[in-house]
Amino acid sequence: PCSGEGLFRKSPEAATEWSESNAAHCEVRQKRILAEAVKLVKPCGLLIYATCTFNPRENGRQVSALLQNGAFEFCPIETGESWGVEVQEYGYQFYPHRVRGEGFFMACLRKSGGELPLEKRKIARFAEWRRLPAKEKIILRPWLSELDKFEIFEKANGGLVALEGGRMEDYLDLAAALKRRAFGIQIGRLKGRNFVPSHALALSQCVAASFPSVELSKEDALCFLRKEELVPEKAPKGWCLARFEGLNLGWMKVLDRRINNYFPPEWRIRM
């Protein structure tokens, strides 16, 4: 809640609600809200304070009060000159005649204590990963389209991960900041000179478009998804993609007398 001068251009009727007493009331409410909000911020966490007013008592003075006891520090934000944002001592003021938008104020504060900010940490979350050498990476060329644009890593458990080249710093930052199941594409694993593909690769856009595949009928596609016995016609020997209406369903391996279905058992359908 604020006195709202930043909305006057967008909503002229908002001007009729403005008064000095309302501005003073907003100042008190903001102070009370911030007193509760700071309790929710963990050490090293961020508090972003924003209003749609130009009133210094509702903007900079509120931020200044939070900084006085040392519990928070001001976080500068880079703003381009072309943005038209006015940099103030305790925040950033957006005036509607200078920016593409309405009137606005914001400030970013970081709570003291705890771990260092991400940008100051040196994180070795992928230290146990081995970059796949060129002589092994070449084995993957028939499987992945545009193989050269990926960096391939082998995890401690033997699984291979494809990451877009030149983005390791981004992955490191994300790994430190977010809980995640996986990064990159889990493409499979090497067993000697043989590659065993993962289900994720079959569903990925980076799987080679020229890789052998079998277009299944609806009945056969349902059998595949149930992990039932499957005998499609004209299936090429070896690894191939099972497809239905042009979409990859997963991997199967065609042998002399049988077909191994590599659809994940935990994903099989029961219908």
C-alpha positions in Angstrom: 0.0 0.0 0.0 1.2 3.5 -0.9 -0.2 6.9 -1.7 0.0 6.1 -5.4 1.2 9.1 -7.4 2.8 6.7 -9.9 -0.7 5.7 -11.1 -2.0 9.2 -11.9 -1.1 9.0 -15.6 -2.6 5.6 -16.0 -5.6 6.2 -13.8 -6.4 9.9 -13.4 -9.2 9.1 -10.9 -6.5 7.8 -8.5 -5.6 11.5 -7.9 -8.9 12.1 -6.2 -7.9 9.5 -3.6 -4.7 11.3 -2.7 -4.3 13.4 0.4 -1.5 14.2 2.9 -3.3 12.3 5.6 -3.5 9.2 3.4 0.2 9.5 2.6 1.0 9.6 6.3 -1.2 6.6 6.9 0.5 4.7 4.2 3.9 5.5 5.7 2.8 4.0 9.0 1.4 0.9 7.3 4.6 0.3 5.3 6.7 0.5 8.4 4.4 -2.1 10.1 4.5 -4.4 7.1 8.3 -4.2 6.7 8.7 -5.0 10.4 7.0 -8.3 9.8 8.6 -8.9 6.3 12.2 -8.7 7.6 11.4 -11.7 9.9 10.7 -13.9 6.8 14.1 -13.2 5.2 16.8 -15.8 5.9 20.5 -14.7 6.3 21.9 -13.6 3.0 18.4 -13.6 1.6 17.0 -10.7 -0.5 14.2 -8.2 0.4 12.8 -6.2 -2.5 10.8 -3.2 -1.5 8.7 -1.5 -4.1 6.0 1.2 -4.2 4.2 3.3 -6.8 4.7 6.6 -5.1 7.3 9.5 -5.3 7.0 10.3 -1.6 10.5 10.1 0.0 9.0 9.2 3.4 7.4 6.1 1.9 10.5 5.2 -0.2 14.0 6.1 0.8 13.2 6.8 4.4 11.7 3.3 4.8 14.8 1.7 3.3 17.1 3.9 5.4 15.4 2.8 8.6 16.0 -0.9 7.7 19.7 -0.2 7.1 20.4 1.6 10.4 20.8 -1.4 12.6 23.1 -3.3 10.3 20.7 -6.2 9.7 20.5 -5.4 6.0 22.8 -4.0 3.4 21.9 -2.1 0.2 22.3 -4.1 -3.0 23.2 -1.8 -6.0 21.6 -2.8 -9.3 23.1 -1.9 -12.7 20.8 0.3 -14.7 21.5 1.5 -18.2 21.4 5.2 -18.9 18.9 4.5 -21.7 16.5 3.1 -19.1 15.8 6.6 -17.7 15.9 5.4 -14.1 16.9 7.9 -11.4 19.5 6.4 -9.0 18.9 7.6 -5.5 20.8 7.1 -2.2 18.4 4.3 -1.0 16.8 3.0 -4.2 15.7 3.6 -7.8 12.9 6.0 -8.9 11.0 5.4 -12.1 9.3 8.5 -13.4 6.5 8.0 -16.0 7.9 10.8 -18.3 11.3 9.2 -18.4 10.6 5.4 -18.6 8.4 3.1 -20.6 5.9 2.5 -17.7 4.3 4.1 -14.8 5.7 5.8 -11.6 7.6 3.3 -9.5 10.2 3.0 -6.7 12.2 -0.1 -5.8 15.1 -1.0 -3.6 16.9 -4.3 -3.0 18.4 -5.3 0.4 20.3 -8.3 1.5 20.1 -9.6 5.0 23.4 -9.8 6.7 25.0 -13.1 8.0 24.9 -16.6 6.5 26.7 -17.7 3.4 28.3 -15.4 1.0 26.3 -14.4 -2.1 26.4 -16.8 -5.0 28.5 -14.5 -7.1 31.3 -14.6 -4.5 31.3 -18.4 -4.0 33.5 -20.8 -5.9 31.5 -23.9 -6.2 32.8 -27.3 -7.3 29.5 -29.1 -7.6 30.6 -30.9 -10.7 34.1 -31.7 -9.5 33.4 -35.5 -9.6 32.3 -35.3 -13.2 34.8 -36.4 -15.9 34.8 -34.6 -19.2 34.5 -37.3 -21.9 37.6 -37.3 -24.1 37.3 -36.9 -27.9 38.1 -40.6 -28.6 35.1 -41.6 -26.4 32.8 -38.8 -27.5 33.1 -39.8 -31.1 31.2 -43.0 -30.2 28.1 -40.8 -29.6 28.1 -39.2 -33.1 25.5 -41.6 -34.6 23.2 -40.9 -31.6 23.2 -37.1 -31.2 22.6 -34.4 -33.7 25.0 -31.5 -33.6 27.3 -33.4 -31.2 30.0 -30.8 -31.4 27.8 -28.1 -29.7 27.6 -30.3 -26.5 30.1 -31.0 -23.8 29.7 -34.6 -22.6 30.5 -35.5 -18.9 30.5 -38.8 -17.2 29.1 -38.7 -13.6 30.5 -40.8 -10.7 27.8 -43.4 -11.3 28.8 -43.8 -15.0 25.8 -41.9 -16.5 26.6 -39.5 -19.3 25.3 -35.9 -19.4 25.2 -33.6 -22.4 25.5 -29.9 -21.5 25.4 -27.1 -24.0 28.9 -25.9 -24.6 30.2 -22.7 -22.9 27.4 -22.7 -20.2 29.2 -24.3 -17.3 29.2 -21.1 -15.2 25.5 -20.9 -15.6 25.0 -24.5 -14.5 27.3 -23.9 -11.5 25.2 -20.9 -10.4 21.9 -22.8 -10.9 23.3 -25.9 -9.1 24.1 -23.7 -6.0 20.9 -21.8 -6.0 18.2 -24.4 -6.9 17.1 -27.8 -5.8 17.1 -29.8 -9.0 16.7 -33.3 -10.3 19.2 -33.0 -13.1 21.0 -30.6 -15.4 21.6 -31.1 -19.0 20.4 -34.2 -20.9 20.9 -37.6 -19.3 21.9 -39.4 -22.5 22.9 -42.9 -21.3 26.2 -44.6 -20.4 29.2 -46.3 -22.1 29.9 -50.0 -21.6 33.3 -50.4 -23.1 33.0 -49.2 -26.7 29.2 -49.7 -26.7 26.7 -47.0 -25.8 23.5 -47.7 -24.0 21.0 -44.8 -24.5 18.7 -43.4 -21.8 15.0 -42.9 -22.2 15.6 -39.1 -21.8 17.7 -39.2 -25.0 14.8 -40.8 -27.0 12.5 -37.9 -25.9 15.1 -35.2 -26.4 15.4 -32.9 -29.4 19.1 -33.6 -29.6 18.6 -37.3 -30.7 19.9 -37.8 -34.2 17.0 -37.4 -36.7 18.7 -40.0 -38.9 18.8 -42.7 -36.3 17.0 -45.9 -37.3 13.4 -45.9 -36.2 10.2 -48.0 -36.5 6.8 -46.3 -37.0 4.3 -48.3 -34.9 0.6 -48.8 -35.4 -1.7 -47.6 -32.5 -2.0 -51.2 -31.3 1.8 -51.8 -31.3 2.4 -48.4 -29.7 0.1 -49.4 -26.8 1.9 -52.7 -26.5 5.2 -50.8 -26.4 3.9 -48.5 -23.6 2.7 -51.5 -21.7 6.0 -53.3 -22.1 4.3 -56.2 -23.7 5.7 -58.5 -26.3 6.1 -56.6 -29.6 6.9 -57.9 -33.1 6.7 -54.9 -35.5 7.2 -55.6 -39.2 10.4 -54.5 -40.9 12.2 -53.5 -37.8 16.0 -53.0 -38.4 18.4 -55.0 -36.3 20.0 -53.4 -33.3 19.0 -50.2 -31.5 16.1 -48.2 -32.9 13.5 -45.7 -31.9 9.9 -46.7 -31.4 7.7 -44.0 -32.9 4.0 -43.3 -33.2 2.7 -40.6 -35.6 6.1 -39.2 -35.9 6.8 -38.9 -32.1 9.5 -40.9 -30.3 8.2 -43.2 -27.6 11.4 -44.8 -26.5 14.1 -47.3 -27.4 13.9 -50.9 -28.4 16.7 -53.3 -29.4 15.9 -55.8 -32.2 17.7 -59.1 -31.9 17.4 -62.3 -34.0 14.5 -63.8 -32.2 13.1 -61.2 -29.9 12.8 -57.5 -29.3 14.0 -55.9 -26.0 11.7 -53.1 -24.9 13.6 -50.4 -23.0 10.6 -48.3 -22.0 11.0 -47.5 -18.3 9.0 -50.1 -16.3 7.9 -47.4 -13.8 6.3 -45.5 -16.7 4.4 -48.4 -18.3 0.7 -47.8 -18.8 -2.0 -50.2 -17.5 -4.9 -50.0 -20.0 
